[in-house]
Amino acid sequence: MKWLSAVAFAVVGWLFVTIPLGHAAESPPEVDYAGQIKPLLAAHCGACHGVQKQQSGLRTDTAAALLAGGNSGPAIVPHKPQESLLLQALTGAEGVTQMPPEGKRLTAGQVELLRQWIARGAPAPADEIAEASETKHRDHWSFQPVVRPEPPAVRQADRVRNPIDAFILARLEKEGVVPAPEADRVTLIRRLSLDLRGLPPSPAEVDEFLTDSREGAYERLVDRMLASPHYGERWGRQWLDQARYADSNGFTRDMARTIWSYRDWVINALNRDLPFDQFTIEQIAGDLLPEPTLDQLVATGFHRNTLINEEGGTDPEQFRVEAVIDRVNTTGAVFLGLTVACAQCHDHKFDPISQREYYQLYAFFNNTVFEPRDPYAPIIDVPTPEQIAAGEPEKKERILREIAGKEAKLAGLTAEISAAREAWVKSLTEEQKQKLPFNILNAVNLPEKDRSAQHTRDLEAYFRGLEETRKQFPPLEEIAALKAAEPKFVTTMVTFEAKESRETFVQIRGDFLRPGARVSPGVPAVLPPLQSAGATPTRLDLARWLVDPRNPLTPRVMMNRLWQKYFGQGLVETENDFGTQGSSPTHPELLDWLAAEFVDRGWSLKAMHKTIVMSATYRQSSHHRPELDEIDPNNKLLARQSRIRLDAELIRDSALAASGLLNPEIGGPSVYPPQPEGVFDFTQDRKPWKTETGGDRYRRGMYTYLWRSSPYPAMTVFDFPDANITCTRRNRSNTPLQSLTLANDLTFVEFAQGLAMRVLQEVDGSDSDRLTRAFRLCLAREPSSVELARLAALLDQQRQSYTGAIEDARKLVPNDLPATLAAPETAAWIATCRVLLNLDEFITRE
C-alpha cells in the first residue's frame, strides 16, 4: 500500500498548490514565526543556508534573507505560497530539486505550516537581526592590504645594491646559502638586451659597454635599453598574450579582423611609460572617459579580442554571452590573478567568490556593444595625423552622407539586386570561381539558405562592386564613384556601451537560458568596496577599482608577473592563482615591497623594470651550482640567475638580428613571412597568405599575422600561446621539433644565408676572423679556442662536401648570390651558420 500513501500525499500537495487561497480557508490560522518557523528552517536548512554557508547564495535564517532570496530569486513570495521557491523545493515540484538533498526531510505537516505562514504574508518581527557572517578565507594572505615592509638587515651588506637584495639575502643567510657572483659583462649586456628589448646586442654595443670603465656604466646601459623603442615591442608582446590578441575571429570559420591598431597602442603606451593605472583604465573603459581621445578609444580593443562566431545557424545571444563571460574571466585572471571563472556555474569551491558576485562582475560588461550582426558594432576609423590635418575625416563624412542618400533610392531594388546576384552565382564556371577571393568562393559554394550573415554581406558587397552590376543598376555606379573618392582609413575594433541597458541575472548552473535572481554591477565582498559617483556602477568604476591602491591584488599580481619574466618563475609560482589553492609567496615581504613601490612610484613600469635589473640579485651568474641541487633544485631561493629559453618570437628576432636581415620598423599591419605549404589544409576556409617578398618578410615575430585556427608553425613549436584565451605564463618545452625547425625551416635557412653573406661581405680576413664575427653576432661573446677549432673543422668539412656537389650548393645559396662569391664556398658558410643558429646557447638567455 506504499504507492497509495504516496499518491495521497501527491494529491494533497497538488491541492495545496492549485486551490486558490480564498477557497482553502477564509482566514489562514496564526503561525508563530519565532517559535515555529525559524527553528524549523534552522533544523532543516541552516547547514547549507545559514550564517557561515550560503549554498546558491541563499540564507534562510531570517525572513528578510528569505525575501531577498538567492541565485534563483526570492525564496518566498508573501501571500503566494504556490509561487514561493522555498515550498517548491521542499515538495520537489517539477523541474526543482527536492530539498534538503540529504537527511530527514520535512513532514507534510511541517510543509503545511510553512505554507500557512507564507499565505499570511510571511509576518516576522521588524527588529529581527541577522547574525553577521564571515566571508570564508578572508584572512588569506593575498586579500590583506599591501603594507610596505622595511628591508631586513643582512650580514653581507656589501652585496646589497637596492632593497630587493636585502630581502633575498636575508632568506639566503637564514638557509646558510651564499649568492652567486655577478655575471661577466658580456653576459650582462646580452641578458639585459634580450630582457628589455627582445633583441641581442650588436658587437658594437658589446664593445662600447666593455670599454666603458666609468662609474655607472651598467646603469647607463639600462637606461639606453629602456629608452629603446624596441622595449615597447618586447613587453608589448607579453601584454598581448594576456589580452588574447589575434588577427582573426576564431571558431571554425576564423575570418580576418582588423585590430592591429590596438597592438600599436600597447607598444606606444609602454614606450612612453603610460602609468599602469591609466594603462588599465583606458583598456577597460576608455570609451567612458570624459571626451575620450582617439587613442583612448583604440585602447578598448583589449576586450574586443574575444572570439566571434560567424557560422550559419548559430544563436547570436549565446555567443554574445560567451564573449561577456570571456571578458569577466580575462579581467579576473589578468588583473586579480584569481580563477573567477570557477564561479560561473556555482559558488567558487575554494575562494571567497560567490556565483552572485561572478554575475555582478558580468553586469559591468553586459551592456557593451560588440556582436558582428549588430549594425552598430563599434569599428572606428583611425586616421593618421597627416590625414586629420588634411581634413580627410570631414571629407569622408560628406561622402558618406551622399552615399546614404543614394542607398535610400536603392531600397526598392533590393529584391531585384538579390535575384541578379543569385543568377550571377549560378552562372559562374569552375574556372571563374577559382579566381574569386577566398571568402567569396566560400560563399558561392554554399546554397543560399546555408550562408551565414557574414557570407551574405561579403557576397553582396562583392557583387555590387562588379562592373556589370553597376551598369545594370546605375545608382550602384554612382555609389561606386563616391566610394572611390572616399578617403581610406585604417579601422579598428573598440568597445562602446549600448544605448539601452540590459538587465543582468544570475545564470542557473551557468545556463544563459535559465535566468535567476537579478543582480547589479558589483565586486567580491572579500576585496575593498568599489566607489561609484552614480547610482549604478559602470565599467569605468570597475577599471578604477582594479587600480585603486586599496586593492591588494593588482599591484601584487603585476609585480609577480614582472618578476616571473626576469627569473623564470614568480615569487608566487602559481601566478594565475592568488587564491587559497595557489602557492604561497617564497618571499612575501619582497612581493609586498615591490607592490608598494609600484604604487608609490606612480605605477611606472619602467621604474620597476629598472629597480629589478639594477639589483645584485638580477645580475648574478646563472652557472649551475651542484651544491644547490638538493637544497634548492628549482632556484626558489634565487642564489643564482635562471637560464631561460627565449620566447618563440624572440628566437626569430635574434636570428633576424644576427643575420642582418631584421627590418626594425615598429608598428603597422601584420605581415606574412614564409611558412610551410599545407598549413591551412585542415581548416574550414583556406586563408590568404601572400608571402612577403620585400622588407616585411623580415619583420619581428610579433607582427606575424596570427590566424587563431592555424597559428604560425615556426612559433607554435616554441610554445606560442593559444590566442583563444588569456595567457599569463608561457610554457617552455624542449622537443626535437624545435631543433629541426631551427635547422630546416625555410625562414631559418634564409637567416643562415643572411648571416653567412653578412660575414663574407663584412669581414675581409681569415676564416678565424669570420668565424669569430659570426660567433659574436649570435652569442655576443668571443669563442674559446676549442670552439673556434671545432667551427673551423666544420667549415672545412662543408667545403669539401660542397666542392664536389655544385648543384647541392646552388640549391642552398640565395638566388641573388653576387658574382664575386662562389656557390660551394658560400654554401659551406651557410651550413656552418645553420649550426650557430641551432645552438642551445643561441636560444637561451643566460
N, C-alpha and C positions, 0 to 999 in steps of 0.2 A: 504493500500500500504506500511505499515511499513516493512513488510517482504521483499518487493522488494528492498527498500533502504538498508536494512541490507545485502542482498545478493550482491548488487552492491558494498557496502563497503568491503565485504569479498573478492570479486573478485579483487578489486583494491589492497587490501592488499596482496593477493596471487601473483599478478603481481609484486609488489614491491620486494617480497622475491625471486621469481623464475626466473624472466627475468634477464639474465646476464647484468652487468653494462654497458658493451660496447654497448648493444642493447638499453638500457634505454636512454642513452644520450652519445654523443661523449665526452662532457666535462661538468661535473656537474656544476651547477651555483654556484657563490660565495655565501658563507654564513658568516655572521658576528658573530663570536663566542661570543665576549664580549657583543654585542648589542642584539643578538637574542637567542643564545643557553644557555648561562649562566643564564639569567633571567628566561627563560622557565623552566630550571631544578630547579632553586631556588623556583619558584612558586609552582611547582607540586611535587617535590621530596624532597625538603630541610627539611620538617618537620620530615621525618623519616631517611633521609640520609644526614644530614647536619653536622654542626660543633659539636653540642652538643650530637647528637644522630645518631648512625650509625647502623640501623637495618641490620642484617645479615652481619655486618662488612663492609657495602658499604657506601662510601661518593660520592656525586655527585656534590660537589661544585667546583671542579677543573677538568680539563682534565686529569691531572696526576692521580687523585683519580679514575676516570672512567677507565683509563687504568690498574691501579692496581687491581680494582675490589673488590669484597667482598668474602664471603664464597663460592659462587658458581663459582668464577673465574672472569676474566676481564669482565667489563660491556660493553666495546666496543672493536671491532677488526678493526683498521683503514683499510679503503678501502673495508671492508667486512660487510656491514650493515646486510646482511642476517644471519651472524654468531654472531652478537652482541646481548648479553643477554638483553641489555637495550631496543632495539627495540622489541625483543621477548616478554618482559614483558609488554611493553606499548601496544602492539597489542593483547596480550593474546594468543600467539602461543600455539600449542598443548603441553600439559604437563607443561605449565608455567602459574602461577597465574597472572592474569592481574593487572597491576599497573596504578595508585595508587589504593589501595583496597577500599578506601572511598573517597567521594568528587568528584569534577569535573575532568573528565579525559581529556586527550589531544584530540584535534580535528585531523581529518585526515590530515589537512594542517600542523599542528604542528609536527605530526609524520613524515611527508614527509620532513619537514625542518631538523629534526634530521637525517633522512636517508641520505639526501644530504650532510650534514656535515661529517658524518662518511665515505661516499663514497669518499669524497675529502681527506681522511686521517686524519680526526678529527684535523685540524690545530688549534693551540691555542698559545697565547703569551708565549714565552720562559721564561719570567720573572714573570709568574703568581705565586702568593704566596698563599699557603693555610693558612687560619686562624687557629691558634693553638687551639686545643680542650682540654678541661679539662676532665680527667678521672673522672667519677661520683664517688662520695663518697671517693675521695682521702683523704679527711680530717677526715675520720673515725678514731677513737682512735687507733684501733689495727694496722693500717697501718703506724702509726707515729713511728719515731725512738725511740728505748729504751734509755731513759736518766735516769741515776741513781739519784733518789731524795735523799735529806738529810732527815734522820729520824726526825720527828717533836718533839718539846719539849713537855713534858707532866707534869702535876702536880704530878702524882704518880710515880715519877722516881724510887722509891724503887721496883716497880713491873716490871721494865724493865730488862730482862736478856740478850736480844740482840735486834737489830733494829726491828725485827718483832713485838715485844711487843709495841714499841713506836708507830708504825702505827695503831695497833689495839686499844691501849689505847686512842690515840688521838680521834678516832671516838667514843669510848665509853664515854669519857669525854664530847664530844660535845653533845651526846644524854642523858647525865646525868645517865649513867648506870655504876654500879660497877662490875668489873670482878669477876668470881667465885674464891674461894680459891684453892690452889693446892690440887690435889688428894692425898690420902694416899699412902704410899709406895707400898703396895700390889697391889693396882690398877695400879700404875705407871709401875711396872715391868711386870704385865700381859699385859697392853696396849702396852708397848714397844716390848715385846716378840712377840705378835701377829702381830704388825705392821711391825717389821723389820725382823722377822724370819718366821712368819706364823705358829708358834707353841706356845703353852702355856709354861710358865716357870715351871721347876720342883720344888718340895718343897725345895730341897737343894738350888737351885738358889734363891728362895724367902728368905730362911733363911739367906743366905750369904748377900743379899742386906739389909735385915732388921737389921742385926747386924753390918753392916759397918758404923760406926759413923764418919769416917774420912771425911775431906772436899773433895769434888769431887767424892763422891760415885756414884752419878747419872751419871756423865759424863763417869766414868769408865764402868758403866753398858752399856751405849750407845755404847761405843767403842767395848765392847765384843760382843754385838749383831750385830754390823756392820761387825765385823771380822768373824762372823759365816758363814760357807759355806751354811747354810740354808737361808741366806739373798738373795743369788742369786736365790734360788728357789722361795722365796716369791715374789720378784719383777720381776723375770723372767716370772712368770705366768701372771703378769699384762701386760708385754710386749707381750706375746704370744696372748693375747686377741686382741691386736691391729694388730698383724701380721697374724691374722685369721688362726692360726696353727691348724692342724688336721692330723690324721694318714691315711686319705683316700682321694680319688679324688673328691667325691661329685657326684651330679646328681643321677639318679635312680640306676645306676649300682654301683657306690660308691666303686670302687675297692681300695684295700690297696695300700699304698705308704710307702716308707721308707725315712723319713726326720727327724728322732729324733736327728740326729747329730746336726741339726740346733738348736733344743731346748737345747741341751747340750752347744752349743756355746753361746747362750744367757745367760745361768746360769753362765758359766765360765767368760764371759765378764763382767757381773755385779759384780761378786765376786772379780775380780781383778781391779774393778773400771776403766774399759776402758773409757776414756773420751767420753762424749756423741757425740761430733763431729766426732770422729773416729768410734764410735759405729754406727753412721748413715752412714758414707761414706762406710764402709765395707759391710753393708747390702744392700745399694742401688747400689753400683758399685765396690765391692771388686775385681771382676774379671778384672777390667780395671786399677787397680793399677799396678805400675811397679813391675814385678816379684812377683805376689801375692803369699802369703803363702797358705798352705792347709786350715788353719783357716779362712783366708780372703775369700777363695772360698766358704767354708761351710756357711759363714755369708750371702752370697747372696741368701740363701734359703728363706730369708724374702719375696722375690717376686716370689718364686716358690710355695707358699702356696695357689695360685689360684686354682680354680676348674678345673678339666679336664673331658671332656665328652667322654666316650668310647662306647657310644651306636652305634649300626649299623645304617647306612643310614644318619649320620649327615654330615654337611659341615664343614670340618676342619677349613676353613678360618673363618667361623662365630664364632667358639668358640675360635680361636686364637685372634680375635678382642675383644671378650668379656673378655678374660684374660688380654689383654692390658688395656682395659677400667678399669678393676678392679685394676690394678696397679696404674693407674692415680688417681682414686678416693681414693684409700687407702693412697697414698702418700700425697694427699691434706688433707685428714682427719687427719692422724696421725701427720704429721709434721707442717702443716699450720693451722689446725683447721678450714678449710674452706669447704663449701659444693660445691666443684668444680664440682661434678657430675651433678649439675643443669645446667651446660653449655655444656653438651654433645650434646643436640639437638638444642639449641638456646642460644643466649646470656643470661647470668645469669640475672634473673629478678630483683635482689636486689643488688648484689655485683659487683664490677668492674672487672668482668671476662667475656671476650667475648668467643663466640664459637671458633673463630680462635685461641685464646690463649689456650683454652682447648686442641685443637689438636696440638698446639705447644708443650704442655706438653706430649701429647700422642706420639709425634715423638721421645721423649727420649727413650721410651720403645718399640717402634715399630720394632726395629731391634734385639730384644732378641730371642734366640732360646729356645724353651721350649715344643713345642707341641709333644705329645706322639708318633705320627706317623712319626715324623722326625727321620731318623736313627741317626742323630747327636744330638738328645735330650740330654742335659747335665746331666748325672748322673755319679758322680765320686766315686772312692774308697776313703775310709777314714781309712787307715791302722793305727794301734796303734804304738806308739813309739817303742815298742818291735818288731813288725813286720818290721818296717823300718830298725831297727838295724840289723835284721837277713837277710836283703836283699830280703825279700819276694816280694816287688813290682817289682824288676828286674826279679825275677823268673817267676812271673805271665806274664810279657811282653814276655818272651821267649816262654812260653807255648802257649800264645795266637797267636803268630806268627805261631807256628806249627799247631795249630787248624785251622787257616785261610787257610793254605796250603791244609789241608785235606778237609776242607769245599769246596774248589775250585774243588776238584775231585768229590764232590757230586753234582755239578751243573747239570750234565747231568742226574742225577737220581731224580730230583725234582718231575717230573710227576709221576714216579713210587712210590715214597715215599708218595705223596699225595693220590694216589689211594689206597695204602696199609692202610693208615690212615683211610680213609673213610670206607674201608672194615672192619677194626677193630671196628670202631664206630658202624656199623650196626650189628656186631656180639655180642655186649655186651648184657648180660641179665640184667633184672632189679636189681637182687641181686648184680651183678658186678658193676653196675652204682652207687649203694648206697655206695660203698666202695671208690669211686673216691673223690679227693679233691673237695671242693665246686665249685671252678671256672671251673674245668674241667667238672664237672657234668652239670653246666650251659651251657657249650659249646656243649657237645654231645647231649643235649636235644633240640638243635636248628638245623633246616635244614642248610646245608652248605651255602646256599645263604643268610641266615638271620644272620650269625655270623658277629660280628664286627671284626675289625683288631686285637683287643686285644684278643677276643675269639680265633681267628685263631692262634695267637702267642702262647697263653697258651697251646692250644691243640697240636700244632706242637711240642713244647718243651717237653711236657709230653710223647707224642707218641714216639719221638726219644729216650727218656730215658728208654723205656721198653726193657727188656732183649730179648724178641723175635724179636723186631725191629732191635736191634743191630746185632743179628745173621743173619737176612735176608739181612742186608746191612752192611758188615764188616767195611767200613770206620767209621760208627757210633760206632762200638765197639772201635775202635782205638781212636775216639774223646772222648768217654766217659772216657777212661782210662786217657787221658790227663786232662780232666776236673776234674777227681778225685784227680789228683796230683796238680791241680791249687790252689795256696793259696787263702783263702776266706777272703774277707774284708767286713766290713760294707760299705754300699753305702749311698749316699745322693743326693738330687736333688739341683742343683745350676743353676745360670744364666750365660749365655755366650752371646756374640754378634755374630750375623750371619756374615759369610764372605762377603756376598753380601748385600749391604744396600737396604732397602725398601724405596720407596717414601711414604710420608705421605700427605694425603689430608683431608680437612675438610669433614666430612660426613654429607651430607644434611639431616637435621632432624634426625641425629643420625643413618642413614641407611648406613651401610658399602658398600652397592651395589650402592650408589649414590654419587660417589666422587665429591667433589667441588674443591675449589682452593687448590693448592699445598702449603704446609707450611713447615717451617724448625723448628728445636727444639728451644724453647724459653720459657720465663716465663712471668707472668702477668705484664703489664706495671705499675700497681699501686705499685709494690714492687721494691726494689733495683735491678738494672740490673745484669744480670749474666755475669761473666767473663770467657772467654774461651781462651785457648792457641792456639787452632786450628781454622780453618775457620768455621767448623761446631761444635757446642757444643755437648758434649757427656753426657752420664749418669753420668760419674764421675764429670763433670762440674756441673750438676744438684745437685748431692749429696753435693758437696762443697758449692753450693749456699744455700742449705737448712740450713746449719750451719754456713753460713757467719755471723759474728757478726753484719753486717749491716741489716740482715734480721730480722725485728722486731717480726715476728710471732713465729718462732720455739722456742726461749727461753721462751716467754710468755706462749705458749701452753703447753710446757713441765712442767713448774713450776706450772701452774694451775692444771695439772693432778696430780702432786705430792701432792699439797695441798688438792685436792679432796679426795685422799685416806686417808689422816690424819684427815679430818674434815667432811667427808660425802658429801660435795659439794665443787665445786671450787669457787675461788674468782669471776670467771666468771661462772655463773651457767650453761650456755649452752656451756659446754666445747668442744663440737664438732662443734660449730658455732661461730667463732670470727668475722663474717661478720655483716652487718648492721641490720640483723634481730635477731641477738643474743643478749644476756643480756649484759648490761654494767657491768664492774667490781665493786664489792661492795667497794673494797679498791684499786683503780687504782695505787696509789703511791706504795703500798706494792707489787703489782704484778710487777711493773717495777723495784722495788728494787731487788726482787727475780730474775727476768730475768737478770738484770745487774750483780748481784752477781754470778749467774750461769756461765755466760761467763767469768767473771773476775777470777773465781776460776778454770779456765781451764776445764769447762764443767764437773766438777766432781759431779756425782750424790750422792756419799756417803757424800761429803761435804755438799750438800744441804739437804740431809736427816738429817744429824746431826744438821745443823742450825735450821731446823724446830722443831725437837724433843727436842732440848735444850731450846726452848723458853718457857716462862711462859704461853703463850697462849696455847701451846700444853699440858702443864702439869696441866691445870685446871681440876677441878672436873666436871663430866658430870651430876651431880644430877640436876633433874628438878627444875626450879625456877619459881614458879607461877607468880611472878611479871613481868616476861618477856613474858607471853603468849600473851599479846596484843601489847607490844612494839616490840617484835622480835620473833614471833612464830616459824620461820624457822631457828633461830640461825645464821642469816647472820652477826650480829654484833660480834659474837664469844665471848659472855660474859660467856660462859661455853664450855666445850668439848662436842662432839656429841657421843651419843650411836649408834654404827654401827653394824648391823648384819653381821656376818662373811661371807666371800665368800664361795661358795659351797665346794671347795677343803679344805679350812681351817677348816670347820666343821668336815670333815672326818679326817683331820690330827690331830685336837685337840682330837678327840675321840681315835685315834690310840695312841697318846702320853699318854693320861690318862690311857689307858688300859695296857700300857707297851708292846704292840704288834708292835709298829712302827719299821719298817725297815728303818734306816736313810741313807741308801745308796743313793748316789747322781748320777744322770745321768743314761744313758743306755736305752735299748729298752723299749717301752711301755709295760704295763703288763695288766693282765686280772683278776681283783678281782671278787668275786661272784656278780652276778646280777640276777634279776628275769627271770624265763623262759618266752619265747614268745616274747622277745624284738625284734627279727628280723622277726616276722611273717608278718609284714606289709611292709617289704622291698622287692625289686625285687629279690635280691640274698641273701640267708641266709648267714650270716657272720660267720667265725670261731670264737669261743670264748671258748678257752680251759682254764677253770677256774684254777687259780693258786692254788697249794697246799702247796708250800714252803714259803720262806720269801717274795717272790714277791707278795704274797697275801696281804701283809701289807705295801706296798709302799705308799708314799704320793700321794694325789689325782692328782697332775699334771702329774703323769706318767701313769695314766689310759688310755688305748687305746681308742682313740676318733674316732669313725665312724661318719661321717657327717650325714648320713641318720638315725642313731639310737644312739644318744649320751647316755652316761651312766645315767640311770634313777635317781639314788640317788643324782646326781649332778644337773641334769636338774631341779628337783623340787626346788632346791635352786638357780634358776636363772642363771645357767651356760649359757654363751652366745652362740648364733648361730655362728658357725665357718665358715659359708659361706661368711661372710663379716666382715670387721674390727669392733671391739667393743672398744670404748674408755671410756665407763662407763657402768657398770653392773646395772641391775635393782635390787631392794631389796624389794621383796614382802613378804607377811605374809599370809600363807594359811594353812588350816587343813592338807593338804597332807604332809607338812613339819613335823608336829608333828607325823603323822602316820609313816612316813619314819624313824624318829629317834627312834620310839618305836618298829617297826616291821620289818624293812628291815633286811635281813639276815646279812649284814655286821655290822649293829649297834647292833644286838643281839650278834654277835661274840665279838664286842668291850665291851659290857656289861659283857660277860663271862670273857674276859681278865681282866677287871677292878676288878671283884669280886674275881677271882683267885689270882690276884696280892695282893689284900688287905688281903685275907685269909692266904696267904703264907708268906707275908712280915711282917705283924703285928701280933705279939704274945701278944695279950692283950684283953681288954674288947671290947664289942660291940661299946662302945663310942669311944675308940681309933681307931677302924677300920673304923667307920663311919666318924670320923674326917679326917682320912687319905684319904678316898675316896673323901670326900668333897674337900679337898685341892688339890688333883690330878686333879679334874675337874675345880675348880674355883679359885685356888691359895690361897684363904683366909680361915680363920677359920670359922666354922659355929657358929651362935649365939646359945644361949641356947634353944631358941624356935625352931630354925631349927633342932638342934640336937634331940630334943624331938620328933619332927614330924617324922624325919627319923627313930628313934628308934621304934616308934609306927608302922610305915610302915613295918619295918623289922619283928617285932613280928607278925603282921598280915599275912605276907607272909609265915612265919614259920608255923603258924597254918594251913594255906591253903595247903601247900605242904606236911606237915606231913601226912595228910590224902589222899594225891594224889601222890603216889610214881611214877606212870607211867608218870604223867604230869611233875613231877620233872625231871625224866630221859630224857624226850624229850627236856628240856630246858638246861640241863648241857652239857658240852663238852663230846664228845665221849671218850676222853682220860683222864677222871676225875681220879685223883690219888686215890688210895685205902684208903688213910688217910682222905679223905673228903666224907661226906655223901651227897647223891643226894638231899634230901629235904633241908638241910641247905644251900648247895651251890646254889640251885635254888632260895631260899629266898634272898640271897645276889645278885644274878644276877638280880632279879626283882627290887630290890632296886636301883641297879646301872643303870638300864634302866631309872629310873626316873631322876637320876642325869644327865644323858646324854641328857635328854629331856628338861632340864630347859632352860628358856629363857636366863638366865644369862650365861649359858654354851655356847650358840651360839652367844653371843653378846660381842663385845669389848666395855668396859665402857669408 
